Amino acid sequence: MLTINAITVRLGGRTILDRATAAIPPGARVGLIGRNGAGKSTLMKVMIGELEADEGEIEMPRDTRLGYIAQEAPAGTATPFDTVLAADIERASLMEEAEHCEDPHRLGDLHDRLLAIDAYSAPARAARILIGLGFDEDMQGQPLDSFSGGWKMRVALAALLFSEPDVLLLDEPSNHLDLEATLWLENFLKAYPGTLVVISHERDLLNNVVDTIVHLQGGQLTIYPGGYDSFETQRAERAAQLEAAKASQDSQRARLQEYVAKNSARASTAKQAQSRAKMLAKMQPIAALVDDPSLSFDFPDPTELRPPLITLDLAAVGYVPDKPILQRLNLRIDPDDRIALLGRNGNGKTTLARLLAAQLTPMEGEMNASGKMQVGYFTQYQVEELAGDDTPLEHMTRAMKGKTPGAVRAQLGRFGFSGERATQRVAKMSGGERARLALALVTRDAPHLLILDEPTNHLDVDAREALVQALNGYNGAVILVSHDRHMVELTADRLVLVDDGRATDYPGSMGDYIDFVLGRNQPKADAKPKQSKKDRKAAAKARDDARDLKQKAKAAEAESARLHADCKAIDHAMFDPAAAPPELATLTMGELAQRRAQVADALAAAEARWLEVSEQLEQVAA
């Protein structure tokens, strides 16, 4: 049992953890979640002894082996393979002793222990882990100093997984991984034999790997059984209960205040008024649900352009003359395309994205783009390169030179930077806030094509969900590079596989691709049929025919959402008239019931329109 017992941590005069308490049984698979800045990494540092708590303690069996990745990436001339093998300290020590041991009795004991810990199969196990994290045989033998920081962190992760600690602690393990390595890691963790505590914003990992969610909010820990979807359901129920309780308490508070004000001066009722005043003073306020600006994403819609936006005709692209990374590219991008680029890191996804963003020019072939097209290109480098001493307002004012202060403020407001938040220093902002600012900057000109290269690395689960909703409401084309499977599945309707120097449409679904990556199926000989020019034109025409239907479906969906909200508001007004919004507060119960019936009829009609258009879309797609 690992027990977090009333842990309190104060940093810089601020209480991060406030008597946080939780019990984690052996073999549990825990997802530690919370908004950015809530204190998840702080709690994990207390668990490994890197940070001392002001109060409380962590309790666990004496011989428990904790495993945690150090912030500093491994370096030097050692290879990834040797580094991973050395992570099993007992095996490395026994192997070295056995190599020089001359005492036959001691040598026998050493070999018995090596057999017991399965030491002789360790090289194969180390290689399998490295391959799963993207290191081919050649890369496993190269010196660590030849790799970038992200690949070095993969080596650190491989070493930790290989060492198999009793309690495995992972803090955002997929941040340096591509989708393929993330899928492998998820599969590996499902079978991990020890206790797992993982800080992650990957919705699929939290659903497929963990069996318990520990939510850190306001310095406190709350335990929810099940994965992330189950947690969301339970949290929504608690939020609804909290909202109802607050509305009831506010109504009661208003009645008490009115009674005290009217009856304090009367001798006959002064005692009762005094009693109610004491009751009012003792009433603990229920905190309102906070409108979190970090969940604000609102992409400006572009002007309409005729398709296609971009065509590539036998194009080649790279960085060194006569050495293309990608070649024979045939690709068409239309205004309503939602494309996810698949493939391991290093295969050329970012190179293709830079070509489409006109940051690279074709070495061969042709690239034709609409002359009026605006492109918004988001990368992690833009987040890291924001000037720390400047404010969001200063950044946006420079980027929108010549625009009115109102237009600048409006663009910032779309992404939650209104009021004082627009004038805070970037250096004091969280990673998620900086990512929102970078997105606000790249979309300032209402781009027709939005290219997002790993947009979720600094975003927590709620912010990622808000980004998904914003992308689905955006009327331009989207090209997405992401290891977040949930985002890809909900955002993209077209998959392009970048592999072996080519970029081709992937014929299956995201589920098919996941099965392929995990070796659960094999590509068939005709899985990638060559598409003729005639076929491409026919496919483009089909997309053109479907565009109007998609717009109608979107309009019907928006109308249904609005009417559903109206129904909910009327139901709330009928249940608790005192808390009804002003436009409903003056209506009688009969008038509310009549309006409820009208709205319900309109909602049924909107849903019927949506269903009809959806069926037509399916027929067009078929």
N, C-alpha and C positions, 0 to 999 in steps of 0.2 A: 504493500500500500504506500502510495506517495501522497502525503497530506500537506496541503497548503493551509497553514494555521494562523489566521488573523494577521496576515502580512500587511504592513504599512510602509510605504516608501515615499519620502519627500525629496524632490529635486528642485533646486533653485527657488525654494520657498513655496513650491506648489505640491500638493498632495496628489501623487500619481495613483498609488494603491492605498485603499482605506479599509484596513482590517479585512482584506480579501481572504476568503476561505473556500476550500474545495478539497474533496477526497477522490483520488484516482486509484482504482483498484488495479492489481496486477493484470497485465494483458489487455487493458483498456486501450481504445483507439480514440484519442481525444482531439477535436478540432478547437483550438483556442482562437476565438474571433472577437472582433470589436472594431470600432471606427479607427482610422489613422490617428495616432497620438493618444489612444486610450491607455496604453501602458503594457501592451502584450509582450514586446521585446524586453521591457523592464522586468516583468514577472519572470520571464525565462532566464534572464541574467541572475536573478535572485535564486532560481532553482539550481543553477550550476555553480553558484558561489562566487560569480564574478562581481556581484553587487550585494552589499550587505543591507538588509532591511532595517528600518528604524525600529520597528516592532514586529513581533511574531517570528515564526520559524517554519522551515521546510523539514518535514520528517519523512524518513524512508529507511528501509533495512540497511545495516551498516555496510554490507558488501555490494550494494547496488552499483552497477557501472552505468554512468550517465554518458551519453554521446551527444556532442554539440559541435557545430561548425564554427571555428574561430573566424573573426572578421577579416583577418589577414590571410590572403590567398597563399598557397604554397609556391615556392620559387626555387631556383637553382638549376643544377645540371642533371638532377635525378629525373627519371622518366615517369610518366603517369603510372605505368605498370608497377615500377619499383615503389613508388610513393604509396600506392594502394596496398601492396603486400606488406609494407612496413607498418601499416596502420594496426595490424594485429600484433600488438607488442609482445604478447606471450609467445606466439608462434615464431616471431623474428628472434627473440631471445633464445628459445629452445633450439632453433635451427643453428644459430651461431655457436651455442655451447656444444651441440652434437658434432659439429664440424671439427672441433679441436679436442673433444673429450677422449681420453685414453683409458679411463676406468670402465671396464666392460659392464660392471653392475650399474654404474651411473648411466652409461650409454643405453642400456636396456630400458631403464626407467624413462629416459628422455624419449626413446622411440615409442614406448607405450603411451606416453602423454601426447606425443605428436599424432598418434593414431586416434586417440580419444577426442582430440579437438579437430579431427579431419584436416590436418595440416597439409597433407600431400595433394589434396584436391583444390587447395587454396588458389594456385595460379590460374586454374580454369575458371574458378568462381570470380576472381578479380577481373579476368578478361571479359567475362560475360557482363559484369556490372559496367565496365568501361564502354563496351560496345553498346549497351543499352542507353548510355548517356552520350553517345555520338562519336566515340573514339574508335576509328578503324584500327586495324593491326599496325599500320605504319605510324599513325599518330600516337599509339601507346608506347612506341619506342623513341619518341622525340624528347629532347630536354624540356623541362617545364618553362624555362625562360623563353622558349620559342612561341609560347601561346599567349593569347590576350588574357586580360583579367577575368572575363566571363568564362573562358575555357578552364582557367586555373581553378575557379570556384567549382566547376564541374568535377575536377579532380578531387577537391576537398570533400565534395558530397559523396563521390565514389568511395573514398577512403573511409568516411563515416559509415556508410552502408555496409562496407566489407567488414568493419570491426564488430558489427552486431552487438551493440551495447544492450543492457537490460532495459534501459529507458532511452528511447531515441527521441531527441528534441530537434525539431526542424523549424527554422524561421524563414518563411517564404522560399521553400526549396526550389520552386519552379521559375524564379525570377530570371535566372541565367539560361533557361532551357528553351528549346523550340517545342513545337507541338508534339513532335514525334518522341522526343526525350521525356516530355511531360507524361505522355501516355504510358511509356515504359515505367517511369517512376511510380505512377499510380498503381500499375499492375504489380510492381515489386512490393509496395507498401501493403497491398491487400494481404500478402502472404507473410508479412514480417512477424516473427515469432514473439517479440518482446512487447513492452508497453510503448505506445506511440503518442507523443504530444506534438501537434503540428500547427504552427501559425500559417494560415493560408487564406488567400482571397479567391482561390480557384473553386468555384461552385461545384464542379463535377468531382474534384478530388474530395471535397467535404461531404458529398453525397455518397460516393462509391467506396471510400476508405474508412472514414471514422464512424463510430457508433455512438458517440457522445459529443455534444457541443457545449463548450464552456464559454459563456458570453461575458466579456469584460466591459462594463459600462459604469461610469461614475465612480471608478475605483473599486467596484464590487464585482464578484463573480456569481453568475447564475448558471446552473447546470440544466441542460435540456437533453433528454434522451433522443437518439436518432441522429440522422444527418442534417444537412443544411436546410433542405426543403421542409423537413419536419420542424426544425427550429423556427423557420419563417412563419409557418402556420401557427405555432404556439405563441410566437411573439405578437403576431397580428391579433390573436385572441386577447392577449394581455393588454395590448394597446387599446382595443375596443372597450375592454372593461375599465381601463384607466380613463378613457375619454368620457364614458358614461358616468363614472364615479365623480369626475371633476365637474361635469355639467350639473349633476345632482347637488354636489357640495356648493357650487357657486350659487345655485338657486336658493339653497338653504341659508347660505351666508347673507344673501340679499334680503331674505325675509326677516332674519334676525336683526340685521342692521336697521331695517325699516321699523321694526317693533321697538327697538331701543330708542331710536330717534323720536318716535311719537309718544312714548310712554314714560320716559325718564323724568319728565317734569311733573307728572301727576303723582300725587301722594298715594292714591289708591293702587297705582300700578308700578310705582318706582321699584319695589322689591323684585317684582317679576322681571322688570327691565334690567335690573342689576344682575339677576341670575342669568339672563340671556346674554348680557355683555360678557360675563365670565365664560359662558359656553363658547361665545364667539372668539374670545382670546385663546382658548385652549384648542380651537379647531386647527389641526395641522393642514396647511394647504397642500393640495395634490398638484404636483408639477405638471404643467401643460406639455403636450408633445411639441418638441422644438422643430421649427421649420429650418432644416439644415441646408445652408446655401451651397455646401460642397456637393450636393446632389443636383445642382443646376447645370444642365447642358441644353442649349437651344441653338441649333445650327440655322443660320439664315438661308432661306430658300433661294436658289439661283434663278436667273431668267431662263426662259425656254430656248433650247438649241435643237436644231434638227439632228437626228442621228446620221452617221456615227460621230462620237466625240473624237475617237482615235482609231486608226487602223495601222497595224504593223504587217508589212509584206516582205517575208523572207529577211527580216532584220537580224543583225548581229550586234552585240554590245559587249563592252568590256572596258578595261582600264589601260591595258598595254597593247600597242599596235600589233596586229596580226595574231593576238592571243585572246579571242573572244571568250567570255564566260558563258554567254548564251548566244545561240545562233539559230537560223531558220525559224524565226519567230513569226507566226501568223496569228494575229489576235485582233479582234474588233471589240471596242468598248462603246456601249450605247448609254444614253442619259439615264436609263432606269436600271442599269446593271448593278448588282451587288456581288462582288467577286472576292473570294478568299484565296490567297496564294498559299499553297501547301508545299511542303518539302523541308528537309533538314537545313539547319543553319549552314551556310557555306555553299549551298547549291545555287544561289543567285537570286533569291526573292527580293532582297534590297536593291540589287543591281537592276532588276526589272522595274521595281518601283521608281528608281531614280530616272530610268529611261522614260517612263510614262509621265514623270513630272518635268521632263525636259531638262534635267540636270546632267544627263548624258545624251550624246548624239549617236545614231547608229553607225557602226563601222561598215556595215554592208546593208543592202536592201533599203527599204523606205519606211518612214514613219510619217503619217499624215494626221494632222490634228486640226480641229475647228479653230479658225482664227480668233474667234471671240471667246474661246474657252478660258475660264479661270480655274486654276488647280490649287488646292490646299494640301500641303504635304507635311504630315506630322511625323517627327522622329524623336527618339529619346535625347538626341544631342541638343535639340531645341530647348528641352526642359533643363538640361544641365548648363546651357549657355546663357540663360536669363541673367541679367545684371542684378546682383544681390542688393545693391544700394538703391535701385530704382523701385518705383511702385508700379502696380498694374496700370494705373492711369498714365504714367510717364511712358511706359512701354507702348501702350495702345496709341497714345497721342503721336509718337514718332512714327508708328506703323501706318496710321491713318492721316498722314500729313495732308493738310488742306481741308479736312473734314471738320464739321462744326463740333464744339464740345458736347452738344447733345447727342450727336451720332456716335462719338467715341464712348460716352457713358452708356449709351444704349447697347453697344456691342459688348461692353464689359458686363452689363446687367444680365445679358443672356446667359452668362456663365457664372453668375453668383457674386460678381464683384461690384456691389452697389454700396453707396454710402461710404463708411469708413474703410470697408474692405478694399475699396479701390485705391486707397492711399497708404496702405500698409507696405512695409518694405518686403521685397521678395525674399531676402535672406531670412526673414522670420516666418515664412510660409512653409507649410508641409509639402511633401512631395506631390500629394494629390492636388493641392491648390496650384502648384506650379504647372502640373500637367493641364489643369483646366485653363490656366492663363495661356499656355502654349497653344491649346486648341482654339481659344478665343482669337489669338493672333493669326493663326493660319486660315481661319474662316472669315476674316474681316471683310473680304471682298465677295462674299457669297459665292464660293467656288462651285463650278458645275461638276467637278470631279474631286472627291476627297480621298486622299491616300493616307492611311493610318498604319504606321509601322510600330507594332507593339505599344498600343496606346494605354494598356491597362496596368503596366508595371508598378505605377505609384498609386493605383486606385484600390480602395477596399471593395468588398462585395456589393454594398449598397450603391456606391458610386459607379461601379461597372454596370449594374442593372440600369441605372439612370442613363448611362451612355448608350446602352443597347436601345432603350426606348427612344432616345433622341435620334439615333441613326435610323431607326425604323420610321420616324416621322420626317426625316430629311428627304427632300425631293430631288437631290442630285445623285450622281453615280458614286459608288463607294468601292475602294479596293483596300482590303484588310489583310495585314500580316499579323497574326496573333497566336500565342500558345494557349489562349483561353478558349477552350472548346465550346463552352456555353455561349460565348459571344459569337463565335463563328456560326454555330448552328442556328442562332436566332436572327442573325443579320444577313448572312450570305445565302444567295440562291443559285450561285454558280461557283464551282471549284476549279481552280487552275493549278495543276501540279508542276512545280519547277524542279526538274531532275535531269541529270545526265545531259546538261547543256541545252535543254529544251524547256519550253513552257507550253503545256497542252491542256485542254479541257479534260478534267477528270470525269469519267462517265457515270460514276456511282454517287451515292450519298455520302454524307460525313460519316455515318455509321459504317458504310462499306470501307471507307478509307481507314477508319480506326481498326477494323478487323484486319485489314491488310497490313498495317504497321505492326500490330501485335501478332502477326503470323497466323491469324485464325482463318484466312482464306488465301488463295493464290490468284493472281491476275490471269484471266483467260487470254488465249491467243488473240481473240478479236476484241479485247477490252478497250483498245485505243484505236478505233477505226480512223483512217485518214479521211479528213473532211475536204470535199472538193469545193471549188469556188461557188458552184451552183448550190451546194448544200448550205454553205455559209450564208448565201443570199436568202435562201428559203428560211433559215433559222432567224435571220435578222428581220424578215417580213413578219414571221410569227411573233417576234417580240414587239414589233410595231403594232400589230393587231391587238396584242394583249395590253398595251399601255393604257388605252381608254378604260378597259375593264378594271385594271389595277386602280386607276384613279377613282372609279365609281365604288370599288370595294373599300378603298380607304375612306371615302366620304361617308359611306354607309356605316363603317366601323366607328368613325368619329361621332356620327350622329347617335349611334347606339350607346357609346360611352357617355355622351352628354345626357341622354334621356335616362340612362341607368343612374347617373348621379342625381338627377332630378327626383327619381323615384325614391332614392335613399334619403334625400333631404326631406321629402314629404313624409316618409315613414318615421323619420326622426322627430319631425314636428308633431305628428299624431301621438307618438309615444311620450314625448316630453315637450308640451307646448311652451313652457317657460324658456326653453333653450332654442326655440325656433328662430330661423333667420328673419330679418324684418319683413321681407316680401311675403312670408307665410304666417307671421305671427298674428296678423289681423283676421285671418280666415277662420271660419267656424269648422267644427269637425266634419260637418256635412260637405262644406265647400272643399275641404282638404280631400275627402274621399272622392268627390267628383273629379277634382284635378288629378288625383292619383290614377283614376280609371282612364282619363284622357291620355296621360303620359304613358301608361302601360300599353294602350292601343298603339300609340305612335312608336313605342319601343319595339313592339311585335312586328310592326310594318317595316321598320328599319332593319331588324334582324332578318326578316324575310328577304328584303332587297339584297342584303349582304350574302345570304345563302344562295340566292339565285345567281348573283354575279360570280360567286366563288365556283359554282358548278360550271358556269360558262368558261371561266378561266381554266378549270381542269380539262375541259373539252379542247380548248385551244392548245394547252400544253401537251395533250395526248396526240 
